[in-house]
Amino acid sequence: MEDGTGAQAPQSIWINWAERILSFHAEEGYERLEFSSKREKMDYVFEKSANGFRIQ
């Protein structure tokens, strides 16, 4: 939930390209990706899951 201050922390997910896995938590060997908004992050997650990526 947004607090109305206007400042948003960067939104991150971690991706393992070889295994085709997305994670919402830091994982060793995964690349961190940052997004400017929750909406942008979730759009990316839905796109990748529609193209065969698993989510953990």
All heavy atoms as TSV, in Angstrom:
chain	resi	resn	atom	element	x	y	z
A	1	MET	N	N	0.849	-1.178	0.000
A	1	MET	CA	C	0.000	0.000	0.000
A	1	MET	C	C	0.891	1.237	0.000
A	1	MET	O	O	1.856	1.300	0.743
A	1	MET	CB	C	-0.910	-0.025	1.219
A	1	MET	CG	C	-1.887	1.113	1.226
A	1	MET	SD	S	-3.286	0.888	2.334
A	1	MET	CE	C	-2.555	1.084	3.917
A	2	GLU	N	N	0.573	2.203	-0.805
A	2	GLU	CA	C	1.350	3.422	-0.883
A	2	GLU	C	C	0.986	4.337	0.278
A	2	GLU	O	O	-0.160	4.399	0.716
A	2	GLU	CB	C	1.112	4.115	-2.215
A	2	GLU	CG	C	1.620	3.301	-3.379
A	2	GLU	CD	C	1.432	4.014	-4.701
A	2	GLU	OE1	O	1.152	5.213	-4.721
A	2	GLU	OE2	O	1.560	3.333	-5.715
A	3	ASP	N	N	1.996	5.083	0.771
A	3	ASP	CA	C	1.767	5.934	1.926
A	3	ASP	C	C	1.506	7.397	1.570
A	3	ASP	O	O	1.333	8.234	2.441
A	3	ASP	CB	C	2.928	5.841	2.903
A	3	ASP	CG	C	4.247	6.300	2.293
A	3	ASP	OD1	O	4.242	6.810	1.159
A	3	ASP	OD2	O	5.280	6.141	2.962
A	4	GLY	N	N	1.494	7.725	0.260
A	4	GLY	CA	C	1.175	9.062	-0.163
A	4	GLY	C	C	2.349	10.031	-0.146
A	4	GLY	O	O	2.174	11.203	-0.418
A	5	THR	N	N	3.545	9.579	0.194
A	5	THR	CA	C	4.693	10.477	0.246
A	5	THR	C	C	5.262	10.769	-1.127
A	5	THR	O	O	6.028	11.701	-1.291
A	5	THR	CB	C	5.817	9.899	1.124
A	5	THR	OG1	O	6.267	8.675	0.543
A	5	THR	CG2	C	5.353	9.660	2.552
A	6	GLY	N	N	4.923	9.962	-2.117
A	6	GLY	CA	C	5.408	10.170	-3.467
A	6	GLY	C	C	6.723	9.464	-3.747
A	6	GLY	O	O	7.094	9.294	-4.888
A	7	ALA	N	N	7.448	9.065	-2.732
A	7	ALA	CA	C	8.725	8.361	-2.928
A	7	ALA	C	C	8.471	6.865	-2.880
A	7	ALA	O	O	7.902	6.359	-1.922
A	7	ALA	CB	C	9.709	8.761	-1.847
A	8	GLN	N	N	8.877	6.199	-3.926
A	8	GLN	CA	C	8.691	4.753	-3.995
A	8	GLN	C	C	10.043	4.075	-4.053
A	8	GLN	O	O	10.932	4.520	-4.778
A	8	GLN	CB	C	7.920	4.391	-5.264
A	8	GLN	CG	C	6.585	3.829	-5.018
A	8	GLN	CD	C	5.956	3.346	-6.327
A	8	GLN	OE1	O	6.548	3.371	-7.387
A	8	GLN	NE2	N	4.742	2.901	-6.219
A	9	ALA	N	N	10.202	3.017	-3.279
A	9	ALA	CA	C	11.430	2.236	-3.334
A	9	ALA	C	C	11.463	1.483	-4.657
A	9	ALA	O	O	10.420	1.108	-5.190
A	9	ALA	CB	C	11.465	1.256	-2.169
A	10	PRO	N	N	12.659	1.273	-5.206
A	10	PRO	CA	C	12.746	0.487	-6.442
A	10	PRO	C	C	12.149	-0.907	-6.223
A	10	PRO	O	O	12.267	-1.475	-5.143
A	10	PRO	CB	C	14.246	0.389	-6.705
A	10	PRO	CG	C	14.880	1.447	-5.880
A	10	PRO	CD	C	13.954	1.706	-4.728
A	11	GLN	N	N	11.498	-1.404	-7.229
A	11	GLN	CA	C	10.890	-2.724	-7.194
A	11	GLN	C	C	11.858	-3.712	-7.848
A	11	GLN	O	O	12.313	-3.462	-8.958
A	11	GLN	CB	C	9.563	-2.706	-7.939
A	11	GLN	CG	C	8.544	-1.778	-7.337
A	11	GLN	CD	C	8.095	-2.254	-5.978
A	11	GLN	OE1	O	7.736	-3.414	-5.805
A	11	GLN	NE2	N	8.117	-1.369	-5.010
A	12	SER	N	N	12.165	-4.807	-7.175
A	12	SER	CA	C	13.150	-5.756	-7.689
A	12	SER	C	C	12.581	-7.156	-7.831
A	12	SER	O	O	11.706	-7.565	-7.069
A	12	SER	CB	C	14.359	-5.830	-6.747
A	12	SER	OG	O	14.990	-4.582	-6.641
A	13	ILE	N	N	13.098	-7.857	-8.825
A	13	ILE	CA	C	12.934	-9.302	-8.940
A	13	ILE	C	C	14.287	-9.853	-9.349
A	13	ILE	O	O	15.174	-9.116	-9.776
A	13	ILE	CB	C	11.849	-9.726	-9.952
A	13	ILE	CG1	C	12.173	-9.230	-11.355
A	13	ILE	CG2	C	10.468	-9.308	-9.512
A	13	ILE	CD1	C	11.265	-9.824	-12.426
A	14	TRP	N	N	14.451	-11.146	-9.200
A	14	TRP	CA	C	15.689	-11.804	-9.570
A	14	TRP	C	C	15.369	-12.858	-10.610
A	14	TRP	O	O	14.335	-13.526	-10.528
A	14	TRP	CB	C	16.333	-12.428	-8.332
A	14	TRP	CG	C	16.859	-11.381	-7.397
A	14	TRP	CD1	C	18.155	-10.983	-7.278
A	14	TRP	CD2	C	16.130	-10.595	-6.462
A	14	TRP	NE1	N	18.267	-9.990	-6.351
A	14	TRP	CE2	C	17.038	-9.724	-5.824
A	14	TRP	CE3	C	14.791	-10.515	-6.111
A	14	TRP	CZ2	C	16.646	-8.818	-4.858
A	14	TRP	CZ3	C	14.402	-9.607	-5.141
A	14	TRP	CH2	C	15.329	-8.768	-4.525
A	15	ILE	N	N	16.247	-12.992	-11.611
A	15	ILE	CA	C	15.971	-13.884	-12.730
A	15	ILE	C	C	17.157	-14.803	-12.983
A	15	ILE	O	O	18.311	-14.393	-12.918
A	15	ILE	CB	C	15.590	-13.073	-13.993
A	15	ILE	CG1	C	15.063	-13.974	-15.098
A	15	ILE	CG2	C	16.752	-12.204	-14.453
A	15	ILE	CD1	C	14.355	-13.223	-16.230
A	16	ASN	N	N	16.845	-16.056	-13.228
A	16	ASN	CA	C	17.839	-17.041	-13.644
A	16	ASN	C	C	17.496	-17.388	-15.088
A	16	ASN	O	O	16.512	-18.078	-15.355
A	16	ASN	CB	C	17.760	-18.287	-12.752
A	16	ASN	CG	C	18.781	-19.332	-13.130
A	16	ASN	OD1	O	19.000	-19.627	-14.301
A	16	ASN	ND2	N	19.397	-19.914	-12.117
A	17	TRP	N	N	18.293	-16.858	-16.008
A	17	TRP	CA	C	18.017	-17.021	-17.429
A	17	TRP	C	C	18.158	-18.471	-17.873
A	17	TRP	O	O	17.355	-18.953	-18.670
A	17	TRP	CB	C	18.935	-16.125	-18.249
A	17	TRP	CG	C	18.663	-14.675	-18.025
A	17	TRP	CD1	C	19.367	-13.819	-17.215
A	17	TRP	CD2	C	17.603	-13.898	-18.581
A	17	TRP	NE1	N	18.808	-12.562	-17.245
A	17	TRP	CE2	C	17.726	-12.575	-18.079
A	17	TRP	CE3	C	16.563	-14.183	-19.454
A	17	TRP	CZ2	C	16.855	-11.555	-18.429
A	17	TRP	CZ3	C	15.696	-13.151	-19.807
A	17	TRP	CH2	C	15.846	-11.866	-19.301
A	18	ALA	N	N	19.170	-19.186	-17.374
A	18	ALA	CA	C	19.428	-20.557	-17.808
A	18	ALA	C	C	18.300	-21.505	-17.391
A	18	ALA	O	O	17.884	-22.365	-18.156
A	18	ALA	CB	C	20.764	-21.051	-17.251
A	19	GLU	N	N	17.806	-21.334	-16.153
A	19	GLU	CA	C	16.747	-22.205	-15.635
A	19	GLU	C	C	15.347	-21.653	-15.907
A	19	GLU	O	O	14.359	-22.330	-15.623
A	19	GLU	CB	C	16.933	-22.416	-14.126
A	19	GLU	CG	C	18.246	-23.065	-13.749
A	19	GLU	CD	C	18.341	-24.507	-14.216
A	19	GLU	OE1	O	17.305	-25.204	-14.233
A	19	GLU	OE2	O	19.456	-24.920	-14.560
A	20	ARG	N	N	15.284	-20.409	-16.396
A	20	ARG	CA	C	14.016	-19.745	-16.697
A	20	ARG	C	C	13.118	-19.651	-15.457
A	20	ARG	O	O	11.974	-20.086	-15.446
A	20	ARG	CB	C	13.302	-20.433	-17.859
A	20	ARG	CG	C	14.132	-20.357	-19.146
A	20	ARG	CD	C	13.535	-21.104	-20.307
A	20	ARG	NE	N	12.217	-20.665	-20.698
A	20	ARG	CZ	C	11.953	-19.697	-21.593
A	20	ARG	NH1	N	12.929	-19.085	-22.192
A	20	ARG	NH2	N	10.708	-19.378	-21.886
A	21	ILE	N	N	13.708	-19.050	-14.402
A	21	ILE	CA	C	13.003	-18.899	-13.132
A	21	ILE	C	C	13.052	-17.438	-12.697
A	21	ILE	O	O	14.093	-16.798	-12.767
A	21	ILE	CB	C	13.640	-19.772	-12.026
A	21	ILE	CG1	C	13.613	-21.243	-12.419
A	21	ILE	CG2	C	12.931	-19.553	-10.689
A	21	ILE	CD1	C	14.401	-22.138	-11.484
A	22	LEU	N	N	11.924	-16.922	-12.222
A	22	LEU	CA	C	11.837	-15.606	-11.601
A	22	LEU	C	C	11.638	-15.791	-10.105
A	22	LEU	O	O	10.907	-16.677	-9.680
A	22	LEU	CB	C	10.642	-14.824	-12.137
A	22	LEU	CG	C	10.657	-14.421	-13.597
A	22	LEU	CD1	C	9.317	-13.800	-13.974
A	22	LEU	CD2	C	11.784	-13.460	-13.879
A	23	SER	N	N	12.269	-14.930	-9.313
A	23	SER	CA	C	12.111	-14.982	-7.868
A	23	SER	C	C	11.823	-13.586	-7.332
A	23	SER	O	O	12.360	-12.599	-7.824
A	23	SER	CB	C	13.388	-15.533	-7.222
A	23	SER	OG	O	13.252	-15.535	-5.808
A	24	PHE	N	N	10.982	-13.513	-6.316
A	24	PHE	CA	C	10.707	-12.255	-5.642
A	24	PHE	C	C	11.682	-12.017	-4.488
A	24	PHE	O	O	11.587	-11.023	-3.786
A	24	PHE	CB	C	9.261	-12.215	-5.133
A	24	PHE	CG	C	8.259	-12.104	-6.250
A	24	PHE	CD1	C	7.612	-13.229	-6.738
A	24	PHE	CD2	C	7.986	-10.880	-6.826
A	24	PHE	CE1	C	6.688	-13.129	-7.770
A	24	PHE	CE2	C	7.056	-10.767	-7.870
A	24	PHE	CZ	C	6.421	-11.903	-8.334
A	25	HIS	N	N	12.616	-12.960	-4.291
A	25	HIS	CA	C	13.619	-12.875	-3.236
A	25	HIS	C	C	15.000	-13.053	-3.844
A	25	HIS	O	O	15.155	-13.780	-4.828
A	25	HIS	CB	C	13.380	-13.966	-2.182
A	25	HIS	CG	C	11.999	-13.940	-1.623
A	25	HIS	ND1	N	11.600	-13.040	-0.673
A	25	HIS	CD2	C	10.910	-14.695	-1.900
A	25	HIS	CE1	C	10.325	-13.253	-0.382
A	25	HIS	NE2	N	9.876	-14.251	-1.116
A	26	ALA	N	N	15.994	-12.433	-3.240
A	26	ALA	CA	C	17.375	-12.567	-3.716
A	26	ALA	C	C	17.792	-14.034	-3.687
A	26	ALA	O	O	17.524	-14.743	-2.720
A	26	ALA	CB	C	18.309	-11.740	-2.844
A	27	GLU	N	N	18.388	-14.475	-4.775
A	27	GLU	CA	C	18.869	-15.848	-4.904
A	27	GLU	C	C	20.278	-15.816	-5.478
A	27	GLU	O	O	20.558	-15.038	-6.396
A	27	GLU	CB	C	17.964	-16.658	-5.847
A	27	GLU	CG	C	16.554	-16.874	-5.356
A	27	GLU	CD	C	16.455	-17.874	-4.229
A	27	GLU	OE1	O	17.408	-18.667	-4.035
A	27	GLU	OE2	O	15.438	-17.866	-3.537
A	28	GLU	N	N	21.151	-16.645	-4.939
A	28	GLU	CA	C	22.516	-16.728	-5.430
A	28	GLU	C	C	22.515	-17.179	-6.893
A	28	GLU	O	O	21.806	-18.113	-7.265
A	28	GLU	CB	C	23.321	-17.717	-4.586
A	28	GLU	CG	C	24.795	-17.716	-4.921
A	28	GLU	CD	C	25.597	-18.597	-3.995
A	28	GLU	OE1	O	25.243	-18.695	-2.805
A	28	GLU	OE2	O	26.579	-19.178	-4.470
A	29	GLY	N	N	23.284	-16.474	-7.716
A	29	GLY	CA	C	23.382	-16.817	-9.126
A	29	GLY	C	C	22.302	-16.215	-10.000
A	29	GLY	O	O	22.314	-16.408	-11.206
A	30	TYR	N	N	21.367	-15.491	-9.413
A	30	TYR	CA	C	20.294	-14.843	-10.170
A	30	TYR	C	C	20.671	-13.388	-10.427
A	30	TYR	O	O	21.332	-12.755	-9.617
A	30	TYR	CB	C	18.979	-14.863	-9.397
A	30	TYR	CG	C	18.264	-16.195	-9.362
A	30	TYR	CD1	C	18.938	-17.397	-9.149
A	30	TYR	CD2	C	16.888	-16.247	-9.515
A	30	TYR	CE1	C	18.269	-18.601	-9.099
A	30	TYR	CE2	C	16.202	-17.450	-9.470
A	30	TYR	CZ	C	16.901	-18.624	-9.256
A	30	TYR	OH	O	16.231	-19.810	-9.207
A	31	GLU	N	N	20.213	-12.856	-11.544
A	31	GLU	CA	C	20.439	-11.453	-11.879
A	31	GLU	C	C	19.306	-10.608	-11.295
A	31	GLU	O	O	18.132	-10.937	-11.454
A	31	GLU	CB	C	20.467	-11.287	-13.402
A	31	GLU	CG	C	20.642	-9.868	-13.864
A	31	GLU	CD	C	20.565	-9.727	-15.373
A	31	GLU	OE1	O	20.610	-10.740	-16.101
A	31	GLU	OE2	O	20.443	-8.572	-15.829
A	32	ARG	N	N	19.677	-9.529	-10.639
A	32	ARG	CA	C	18.674	-8.623	-10.069
A	32	ARG	C	C	18.205	-7.648	-11.147
A	32	ARG	O	O	19.008	-7.043	-11.854
A	32	ARG	CB	C	19.264	-7.837	-8.914
A	32	ARG	CG	C	18.275	-6.901	-8.265
A	32	ARG	CD	C	18.914	-6.160	-7.126
A	32	ARG	NE	N	17.960	-5.227	-6.552
A	32	ARG	CZ	C	18.202	-4.464	-5.516
A	32	ARG	NH1	N	19.370	-4.509	-4.926
A	32	ARG	NH2	N	17.286	-3.647	-5.066
A	33	LEU	N	N	16.888	-7.505	-11.265
A	33	LEU	CA	C	16.288	-6.532	-12.177
A	33	LEU	C	C	15.484	-5.539	-11.342
A	33	LEU	O	O	14.761	-5.944	-10.431
A	33	LEU	CB	C	15.366	-7.227	-13.181
A	33	LEU	CG	C	15.982	-8.322	-14.057
A	33	LEU	CD1	C	14.912	-8.964	-14.918
A	33	LEU	CD2	C	17.103	-7.759	-14.915
A	34	GLU	N	N	15.601	-4.252	-11.643
A	34	GLU	CA	C	14.859	-3.224	-10.913
A	34	GLU	C	C	13.848	-2.546	-11.834
A	34	GLU	O	O	14.111	-2.349	-13.017
A	34	GLU	CB	C	15.806	-2.168	-10.348
A	34	GLU	CG	C	16.600	-2.661	-9.182
A	34	GLU	CD	C	17.344	-1.548	-8.473
A	34	GLU	OE1	O	17.209	-0.363	-8.865
A	34	GLU	OE2	O	18.069	-1.864	-7.530
A	35	PHE	N	N	12.718	-2.192	-11.245
A	35	PHE	CA	C	11.639	-1.533	-11.962
A	35	PHE	C	C	11.225	-0.293	-11.193
A	35	PHE	O	O	11.354	-0.237	-9.975
A	35	PHE	CB	C	10.450	-2.496	-12.122
A	35	PHE	CG	C	10.825	-3.751	-12.864
A	35	PHE	CD1	C	11.312	-4.859	-12.192
A	35	PHE	CD2	C	10.727	-3.803	-14.241
A	35	PHE	CE1	C	11.678	-6.004	-12.880
A	35	PHE	CE2	C	11.087	-4.942	-14.936
A	35	PHE	CZ	C	11.565	-6.048	-14.259
A	36	SER	N	N	10.702	0.680	-11.897
A	36	SER	CA	C	10.339	1.950	-11.263
A	36	SER	C	C	8.996	1.900	-10.529
A	36	SER	O	O	8.711	2.778	-9.722
A	36	SER	CB	C	10.324	3.073	-12.301
A	36	SER	OG	O	9.384	2.789	-13.313
A	37	SER	N	N	8.187	0.875	-10.804
A	37	SER	CA	C	6.889	0.763	-10.138
A	37	SER	C	C	6.495	-0.709	-9.984
A	37	SER	O	O	7.004	-1.577	-10.692
A	37	SER	CB	C	5.807	1.488	-10.933
A	37	SER	OG	O	5.549	0.804	-12.149
A	38	LYS	N	N	5.573	-0.948	-9.067
A	38	LYS	CA	C	5.049	-2.306	-8.883
A	38	LYS	C	C	4.340	-2.781	-10.146
A	38	LYS	O	O	4.431	-3.936	-10.519
A	38	LYS	CB	C	4.085	-2.354	-7.702
A	38	LYS	CG	C	4.748	-2.184	-6.372
A	38	LYS	CD	C	3.749	-2.199	-5.238
A	38	LYS	CE	C	4.433	-1.915	-3.918
A	38	LYS	NZ	N	3.486	-1.867	-2.808
A	39	ARG	N	N	3.647	-1.875	-10.791
A	39	ARG	CA	C	2.914	-2.214	-12.023
A	39	ARG	C	C	3.881	-2.682	-13.113
A	39	ARG	O	O	3.645	-3.693	-13.777
A	39	ARG	CB	C	2.110	-0.996	-12.489
A	39	ARG	CG	C	1.405	-1.152	-13.800
A	39	ARG	CD	C	0.280	-2.180	-13.670
A	39	ARG	NE	N	-0.412	-2.352	-14.902
A	39	ARG	CZ	C	-1.678	-2.023	-15.094
A	39	ARG	NH1	N	-2.385	-1.519	-14.115
A	39	ARG	NH2	N	-2.241	-2.233	-16.245
A	40	GLU	N	N	4.959	-1.937	-13.302
A	40	GLU	CA	C	5.964	-2.298	-14.302
A	40	GLU	C	C	6.577	-3.669	-13.977
A	40	GLU	O	O	6.751	-4.509	-14.860
A	40	GLU	CB	C	7.060	-1.230	-14.353
A	40	GLU	CG	C	8.108	-1.490	-15.408
A	40	GLU	CD	C	9.232	-0.464	-15.408
A	40	GLU	OE1	O	9.321	0.364	-14.473
A	40	GLU	OE2	O	10.036	-0.509	-16.347
A	41	LYS	N	N	6.880	-3.904	-12.700
A	41	LYS	CA	C	7.442	-5.185	-12.275
A	41	LYS	C	C	6.479	-6.332	-12.562
A	41	LYS	O	O	6.866	-7.353	-13.144
A	41	LYS	CB	C	7.786	-5.156	-10.784
A	41	LYS	CG	C	8.293	-6.501	-10.258
A	41	LYS	CD	C	8.663	-6.441	-8.800
A	41	LYS	CE	C	7.471	-6.507	-7.900
A	41	LYS	NZ	N	7.823	-6.634	-6.477
A	42	MET	N	N	5.208	-6.173	-12.194
A	42	MET	CA	C	4.257	-7.252	-12.378
A	42	MET	C	C	3.942	-7.483	-13.852
A	42	MET	O	O	3.730	-8.624	-14.268
A	42	MET	CB	C	2.989	-6.996	-11.562
A	42	MET	CG	C	3.221	-7.053	-10.058
A	42	MET	SD	S	4.100	-8.543	-9.487
A	42	MET	CE	C	2.936	-9.813	-9.923
A	43	ASP	N	N	3.926	-6.450	-14.658
A	43	ASP	CA	C	3.753	-6.623	-16.103
A	43	ASP	C	C	4.877	-7.493	-16.660
A	43	ASP	O	O	4.637	-8.375	-17.481
A	43	ASP	CB	C	3.727	-5.280	-16.831
A	43	ASP	CG	C	2.426	-4.515	-16.639
A	43	ASP	OD1	O	1.442	-5.114	-16.148
A	43	ASP	OD2	O	2.401	-3.316	-16.984
A	44	TYR	N	N	6.103	-7.268	-16.197
A	44	TYR	CA	C	7.256	-8.058	-16.638
A	44	TYR	C	C	7.111	-9.513	-16.181
A	44	TYR	O	O	7.352	-10.442	-16.955
A	44	TYR	CB	C	8.543	-7.450	-16.080
A	44	TYR	CG	C	9.796	-8.100	-16.591
A	44	TYR	CD1	C	10.354	-7.719	-17.807
A	44	TYR	CD2	C	10.443	-9.093	-15.863
A	44	TYR	CE1	C	11.514	-8.309	-18.290
A	44	TYR	CE2	C	11.595	-9.696	-16.332
A	44	TYR	CZ	C	12.130	-9.297	-17.548
A	44	TYR	OH	O	13.273	-9.888	-18.006
A	45	VAL	N	N	6.691	-9.713	-14.938
A	45	VAL	CA	C	6.501	-11.071	-14.405
A	45	VAL	C	C	5.445	-11.814	-15.220
A	45	VAL	O	O	5.648	-12.970	-15.608
A	45	VAL	CB	C	6.110	-11.017	-12.912
A	45	VAL	CG1	C	5.638	-12.375	-12.412
A	45	VAL	CG2	C	7.292	-10.523	-12.082
A	46	PHE	N	N	4.323	-11.178	-15.505
A	46	PHE	CA	C	3.265	-11.830	-16.285
A	46	PHE	C	C	3.740	-12.157	-17.699
A	46	PHE	O	O	3.434	-13.222	-18.230
A	46	PHE	CB	C	1.996	-10.977	-16.327
A	46	PHE	CG	C	1.300	-10.891	-14.998
A	46	PHE	CD1	C	0.862	-9.662	-14.517
A	46	PHE	CD2	C	1.068	-12.014	-14.227
A	46	PHE	CE1	C	0.214	-9.573	-13.295
A	46	PHE	CE2	C	0.428	-11.936	-13.002
A	46	PHE	CZ	C	0.002	-10.708	-12.538
A	47	GLU	N	N	4.494	-11.254	-18.303
A	47	GLU	CA	C	5.036	-11.500	-19.643
A	47	GLU	C	C	5.964	-12.713	-19.639
A	47	GLU	O	O	5.847	-13.603	-20.496
A	47	GLU	CB	C	5.810	-10.279	-20.138
A	47	GLU	CG	C	6.514	-10.506	-21.455
A	47	GLU	CD	C	7.527	-9.418	-21.785
A	47	GLU	OE1	O	7.390	-8.291	-21.304
A	47	GLU	OE2	O	8.463	-9.721	-22.537
A	48	LYS	N	N	6.868	-12.764	-18.670
A	48	LYS	CA	C	7.819	-13.877	-18.614
A	48	LYS	C	C	7.097	-15.196	-18.300
A	48	LYS	O	O	7.426	-16.242	-18.867
A	48	LYS	CB	C	8.918	-13.616	-17.580
A	48	LYS	CG	C	9.905	-12.548	-18.004
A	48	LYS	CD	C	10.617	-12.953	-19.264
A	48	LYS	CE	C	11.671	-11.967	-19.668
A	48	LYS	NZ	N	12.139	-12.177	-21.033
A	49	SER	N	N	6.130	-15.182	-17.399
A	49	SER	CA	C	5.424	-16.425	-17.066
A	49	SER	C	C	4.616	-16.927	-18.264
A	49	SER	O	O	4.479	-18.127	-18.474
A	49	SER	CB	C	4.538	-16.251	-15.837
A	49	SER	OG	O	3.507	-15.332	-16.083
A	50	ALA	N	N	4.111	-16.024	-19.090
A	50	ALA	CA	C	3.384	-16.414	-20.296
A	50	ALA	C	C	4.329	-17.025	-21.339
A	50	ALA	O	O	3.875	-17.717	-22.252
A	50	ALA	CB	C	2.658	-15.211	-20.900
A	51	ASN	N	N	5.629	-16.774	-21.180
A	51	ASN	CA	C	6.630	-17.301	-22.106
A	51	ASN	C	C	7.466	-18.417	-21.484
A	51	ASN	O	O	8.608	-18.648	-21.892
A	51	ASN	CB	C	7.534	-16.167	-22.596
A	51	ASN	CG	C	6.802	-15.264	-23.564
A	51	ASN	OD1	O	6.377	-15.696	-24.620
A	51	ASN	ND2	N	6.616	-14.014	-23.188
A	52	GLY	N	N	6.912	-19.100	-20.480
A	52	GLY	CA	C	7.528	-20.304	-19.967
A	52	GLY	C	C	8.396	-20.172	-18.724
A	52	GLY	O	O	8.942	-21.169	-18.248
A	53	PHE	N	N	8.550	-18.971	-18.184
A	53	PHE	CA	C	9.337	-18.817	-16.941
A	53	PHE	C	C	8.498	-19.279	-15.756
A	53	PHE	O	O	7.296	-19.033	-15.702
A	53	PHE	CB	C	9.755	-17.360	-16.751
A	53	PHE	CG	C	10.978	-16.968	-17.528
A	53	PHE	CD1	C	10.917	-16.778	-18.893
A	53	PHE	CD2	C	12.196	-16.783	-16.886
A	53	PHE	CE1	C	12.034	-16.412	-19.617
A	53	PHE	CE2	C	13.324	-16.416	-17.597
A	53	PHE	CZ	C	13.249	-16.241	-18.971
A	54	ARG	N	N	9.171	-19.948	-14.826
A	54	ARG	CA	C	8.518	-20.342	-13.577
A	54	ARG	C	C	8.745	-19.239	-12.547
A	54	ARG	O	O	9.722	-18.501	-12.619
A	54	ARG	CB	C	9.083	-21.664	-13.065
A	54	ARG	CG	C	8.748	-22.833	-13.977
A	54	ARG	CD	C	9.336	-24.123	-13.471
A	54	ARG	NE	N	10.791	-24.059	-13.602
A	54	ARG	CZ	C	11.655	-24.584	-12.733
A	54	ARG	NH1	N	11.228	-25.224	-11.678
A	54	ARG	NH2	N	12.953	-24.489	-12.925
A	55	ILE	N	N	7.877	-19.158	-11.569
A	55	ILE	CA	C	7.976	-18.155	-10.510
A	55	ILE	C	C	8.125	-18.866	-9.179
A	55	ILE	O	O	7.399	-19.816	-8.892
A	55	ILE	CB	C	6.721	-17.255	-10.494
A	55	ILE	CG1	C	6.576	-16.555	-11.836
A	55	ILE	CG2	C	6.805	-16.243	-9.355
A	55	ILE	CD1	C	5.261	-15.845	-12.013
A	56	GLN	N	N	9.090	-18.392	-8.395
A	56	GLN	CA	C	9.256	-18.956	-7.046
A	56	GLN	C	C	9.204	-17.864	-6.017
A	56	GLN	O	O	9.361	-16.723	-6.295
A	56	GLN	CB	C	10.535	-19.747	-6.913
A	56	GLN	CG	C	11.804	-18.930	-6.970
A	56	GLN	CD	C	13.036	-19.785	-6.709
A	56	GLN	OE1	O	13.019	-20.982	-6.867
A	56	GLN	NE2	N	14.086	-19.151	-6.295
